[in-house]
Amino acid sequence: TTTTTTTTTTATATGGQGVVVNDGAAPVPEYRCTDDLHMQCKDLLGVIGRSYIFTQSINVKKKLLQSVIEKSGGLHEAKLDINVMRLMRTKLQRWQQLEDAIGSEMVEAFKETLLAPIRSMLPANAKLDAKESHSLLVMASGYGLGLLKYVAKYGVTARQKTSLRSVFWAVKETFDKCSKRKTEEKASAIQYLMSHDIFSKQIKVGNSDVDALVASVLYSKQGIQQGRTLVEGLRFATQKGQKYETFRGLIDRVRAHCNA
């Protein structure tokens, strides 16, 4: 279970003339987990397993998971760091390497790169509150940190770029909309791939491949701003009878079209 806490301070943003204006945005929540330790450890173990950061099987005990949660400062913080490592394509062989990476300079520096698109869209003299920035990354981590840059680019309007708070809610709304469409779009993708001859040779397609294909449309310019569907993207990619040698080639073609 996750609870959020908010402050009651007024959201403000500094305009181009140095004038502070009220943009009416709700405060950014702080994410805190209220599950018991056993459930937190189980949750973290699942995130680690899906991250594929270990190159070999690791015998993980509850006390090791608890140690990571405590060192991180909480479950959400631990999950965020794991997802950052996944995005960095970190490869570990021992559990101690994971503990050493938690909160490391490399991980913290990468978080700053994830925040760069957010920072660039705010007024030049606006400051990113550390707690609000952290909450933004925690929230995005639940959907996919690698998708944050696309959501920020295509899902935040000019009038929402007045403060980090306003951007936070615009990003969350976009993530929620795309997430609700994911199951239906994935089913459509599988059906289309099974009923059409798209590839020039037999290839293996895994669940992660289909997820990447779905994301290439859902989180594209047309997917976010126009509600473009995956089937529409696939029809364009195959309209002239094109054959693809790899699944990545298909994804790249669909993504390029939907971001045009």
C-alpha positions as CSV (number, residue, x, y, z in Angstrom):
1,T,0.0,0.0,0.0
2,T,1.3,3.5,-0.9
3,T,0.2,6.6,0.8
4,T,0.9,10.2,-0.3
5,T,1.3,13.3,1.8
6,T,1.1,16.8,0.6
7,T,1.8,20.2,1.9
8,T,-0.7,23.1,1.8
9,T,1.6,25.8,0.5
10,T,0.6,27.7,-2.6
11,A,2.1,26.7,-5.9
12,T,4.0,29.5,-7.5
13,A,6.2,30.0,-10.6
14,T,8.5,32.8,-11.7
15,G,7.6,34.3,-15.0
16,G,10.0,35.7,-17.6
17,Q,9.9,39.2,-16.0
18,G,10.8,37.9,-12.6
19,V,7.2,38.1,-11.4
20,V,5.9,35.4,-9.2
21,V,2.5,34.1,-10.3
22,N,0.1,31.5,-8.9
23,D,-0.4,28.7,-11.4
24,G,-3.0,26.9,-9.3
25,A,-1.2,23.5,-9.4
26,A,-1.8,21.1,-6.6
27,P,1.2,20.2,-4.4
28,V,3.4,17.3,-5.4
29,P,2.7,14.3,-3.1
30,E,5.4,12.4,-1.2
31,Y,5.2,8.7,-1.7
32,R,5.5,6.5,1.3
33,C,4.9,2.8,1.6
34,T,2.8,1.5,4.6
35,D,3.1,-2.2,3.8
36,D,4.7,-4.5,6.4
37,L,8.3,-5.4,5.9
38,H,7.5,-8.8,4.4
39,M,5.4,-7.3,1.6
40,Q,8.0,-4.6,1.0
41,C,10.7,-7.3,0.6
42,K,8.5,-9.3,-1.7
43,D,7.7,-6.2,-3.8
44,L,11.4,-5.3,-4.1
45,L,12.4,-8.8,-5.0
46,G,10.0,-8.6,-7.9
47,V,11.4,-5.4,-9.2
48,I,14.9,-6.8,-9.0
49,G,13.9,-9.9,-10.9
50,R,12.3,-7.8,-13.7
51,S,15.3,-5.6,-13.9
52,Y,17.7,-8.3,-15.2
53,I,20.7,-6.4,-13.6
54,F,22.2,-9.7,-12.3
55,T,24.2,-11.8,-14.7
56,Q,23.6,-15.0,-12.6
57,S,21.2,-16.4,-10.1
58,I,21.5,-14.9,-6.7
59,N,20.3,-16.4,-3.4
60,V,18.4,-13.5,-1.8
61,K,17.4,-13.6,1.8
62,K,14.9,-11.3,3.5
63,K,17.6,-9.6,5.5
64,L,19.4,-8.6,2.4
65,L,16.3,-7.0,0.9
66,Q,15.7,-5.3,4.2
67,S,19.2,-3.9,4.1
68,V,18.7,-2.4,0.7
69,I,15.4,-0.8,1.7
70,E,16.9,0.7,4.8
71,K,20.0,2.0,3.0
72,S,17.8,3.5,0.3
73,G,15.6,5.3,2.8
74,G,12.4,3.4,1.9
75,L,10.9,0.9,-0.5
76,H,10.1,3.5,-3.2
77,E,13.6,4.9,-3.1
78,A,15.0,1.3,-3.4
79,K,12.8,0.5,-6.4
80,L,13.7,3.8,-8.0
81,D,17.4,3.1,-7.7
82,I,16.9,-0.5,-9.1
83,N,14.9,0.9,-12.1
84,V,17.7,3.5,-12.7
85,M,20.2,0.7,-12.8
86,R,18.0,-1.2,-15.2
87,L,17.9,1.9,-17.5
88,M,21.7,2.2,-17.2
89,R,22.0,-1.4,-18.2
90,T,23.9,-2.2,-15.1
91,K,25.2,-5.8,-14.8
92,L,26.1,-7.2,-11.4
93,Q,27.5,-10.5,-10.3
94,R,27.2,-10.2,-6.5
95,W,24.7,-8.8,-4.0
96,Q,27.2,-6.6,-2.4
97,Q,27.6,-4.8,-5.8
98,L,23.9,-3.9,-5.6
99,E,24.3,-2.5,-2.1
100,D,27.3,-0.5,-3.2
101,A,25.4,0.9,-6.2
102,I,22.4,2.1,-4.1
103,G,22.7,5.9,-3.7
104,S,26.0,5.9,-5.6
105,E,27.3,9.0,-7.4
106,M,26.7,7.2,-10.7
107,V,23.1,6.5,-9.9
108,E,22.4,10.0,-8.6
109,A,24.0,11.5,-11.6
110,F,21.8,9.5,-13.9
111,K,18.8,10.7,-12.1
112,E,19.8,14.2,-13.0
113,T,19.9,13.3,-16.6
114,L,16.4,12.0,-16.3
115,L,15.3,15.3,-14.9
116,A,17.1,17.3,-17.6
117,P,14.0,17.4,-20.0
118,I,11.9,18.7,-17.1
119,R,14.4,21.3,-16.1
120,S,14.7,22.5,-19.7
121,M,11.0,23.2,-20.1
122,L,10.6,25.3,-16.9
123,P,11.3,29.1,-16.8
124,A,15.0,29.8,-16.8
125,N,15.2,31.0,-13.3
126,A,12.9,28.3,-11.8
127,K,14.4,26.0,-9.3
128,L,13.7,22.3,-9.0
129,D,12.7,21.4,-5.4
130,A,14.6,18.3,-4.4
131,K,11.6,16.6,-2.8
132,E,9.3,17.4,-5.7
133,S,11.9,16.2,-8.2
134,H,12.3,13.0,-6.3
135,S,8.5,12.4,-6.2
136,L,8.4,12.9,-9.9
137,L,11.0,10.2,-10.5
138,V,9.3,7.8,-8.0
139,M,6.0,8.3,-9.8
140,A,7.6,7.8,-13.3
141,S,9.4,4.8,-12.0
142,G,6.1,3.0,-11.6
143,Y,5.3,3.4,-15.3
144,G,8.8,3.3,-16.9
145,L,11.6,5.8,-16.3
146,G,12.8,5.5,-19.9
147,L,9.4,6.8,-21.0
148,L,9.6,10.0,-18.9
149,K,11.4,12.0,-21.6
150,Y,8.7,11.2,-24.2
151,V,5.8,12.0,-21.8
152,A,7.5,15.3,-20.9
153,K,8.1,16.2,-24.5
154,Y,4.7,15.4,-25.9
155,G,2.3,15.4,-22.9
156,V,3.0,18.8,-21.3
157,T,1.5,21.8,-22.9
158,A,3.0,25.3,-22.9
159,R,0.6,26.6,-20.2
160,Q,1.6,23.7,-17.9
161,K,5.3,24.6,-18.0
162,T,5.1,27.3,-15.3
163,S,6.2,25.1,-12.3
164,L,7.4,21.7,-11.4
165,R,4.1,21.0,-9.7
166,S,2.1,21.8,-12.9
167,V,4.5,19.6,-14.9
168,F,4.2,16.7,-12.4
169,W,0.4,16.5,-12.7
170,A,0.5,16.8,-16.5
171,V,3.1,14.0,-16.7
172,K,1.1,11.8,-14.3
173,E,-2.1,12.3,-16.2
174,T,-0.4,11.3,-19.5
175,F,1.2,8.2,-17.9
176,D,-2.3,7.2,-16.5
177,K,-3.9,7.6,-19.9
178,C,-1.3,5.6,-21.7
179,S,-1.2,2.9,-19.0
180,K,-5.0,2.4,-19.3
181,R,-4.6,1.8,-23.1
182,K,-1.6,-0.6,-22.8
183,T,-3.6,-3.9,-22.3
184,E,-5.9,-3.3,-25.2
185,E,-3.1,-2.2,-27.5
186,K,-0.9,-5.2,-26.6
187,A,-3.8,-7.5,-27.4
188,S,-4.2,-5.7,-30.8
189,A,-0.4,-6.0,-31.5
190,I,-0.4,-9.7,-30.9
191,Q,-3.4,-10.3,-33.0
192,Y,-1.9,-8.2,-35.9
193,L,1.4,-9.9,-35.7
194,M,-0.2,-13.4,-35.8
195,S,-2.4,-12.5,-38.8
196,H,0.1,-10.7,-41.0
197,D,3.3,-11.8,-42.8
198,I,5.6,-9.0,-41.7
199,F,9.1,-10.5,-41.4
200,S,11.4,-11.8,-44.1
201,K,12.5,-14.7,-42.0
202,Q,11.4,-16.6,-38.8
203,I,12.2,-14.6,-35.7
204,K,11.7,-15.1,-32.0
205,V,9.4,-12.5,-30.3
206,G,9.3,-12.2,-26.5
207,N,7.0,-10.4,-24.2
208,S,9.4,-7.5,-23.8
209,D,9.6,-7.1,-27.6
210,V,5.8,-6.6,-27.8
211,D,5.9,-4.2,-24.8
212,A,8.5,-2.2,-26.6
213,L,6.4,-2.1,-29.8
214,V,3.3,-1.0,-27.8
215,A,5.4,1.8,-26.1
216,S,6.7,3.0,-29.4
217,V,3.2,4.1,-30.3
218,L,1.6,4.9,-26.9
219,Y,4.4,7.2,-25.9
220,S,5.0,8.8,-29.3
221,K,3.9,12.3,-30.4
222,Q,0.9,11.0,-32.2
223,G,0.1,8.4,-29.5
224,I,0.0,11.0,-26.7
225,Q,-1.4,13.9,-28.6
226,Q,-3.8,12.2,-31.1
227,G,-4.5,8.8,-29.6
228,R,-2.8,7.0,-32.4
229,T,-3.3,3.2,-32.1
230,L,-0.7,0.5,-32.6
231,V,-2.7,-1.1,-35.4
232,E,-2.6,2.2,-37.3
233,G,1.1,2.4,-36.9
234,L,1.6,-1.2,-38.0
235,R,-0.6,-0.6,-41.0
236,F,1.6,2.3,-42.1
237,A,4.7,0.2,-41.6
238,T,3.4,-2.6,-43.8
239,Q,1.2,-0.7,-46.2
240,K,3.6,-1.4,-49.2
241,G,4.3,-5.0,-48.3
242,Q,7.5,-4.2,-46.5
243,K,9.3,-7.1,-44.9
244,Y,11.4,-6.7,-41.8
245,E,14.5,-8.7,-40.9
246,T,14.3,-7.9,-37.2
247,F,11.6,-6.9,-34.7
248,R,13.7,-3.9,-33.7
249,G,13.5,-2.7,-37.4
250,L,9.7,-2.8,-37.2
251,I,9.7,-0.9,-33.9
252,D,12.0,1.7,-35.3
253,R,9.9,2.2,-38.4
254,V,6.6,2.5,-36.3
255,R,8.2,4.9,-33.9
256,A,9.6,7.1,-36.6
257,H,6.2,7.4,-38.3
258,C,4.3,8.1,-35.0
259,N,6.8,10.8,-34.0
260,A,6.6,12.6,-37.4
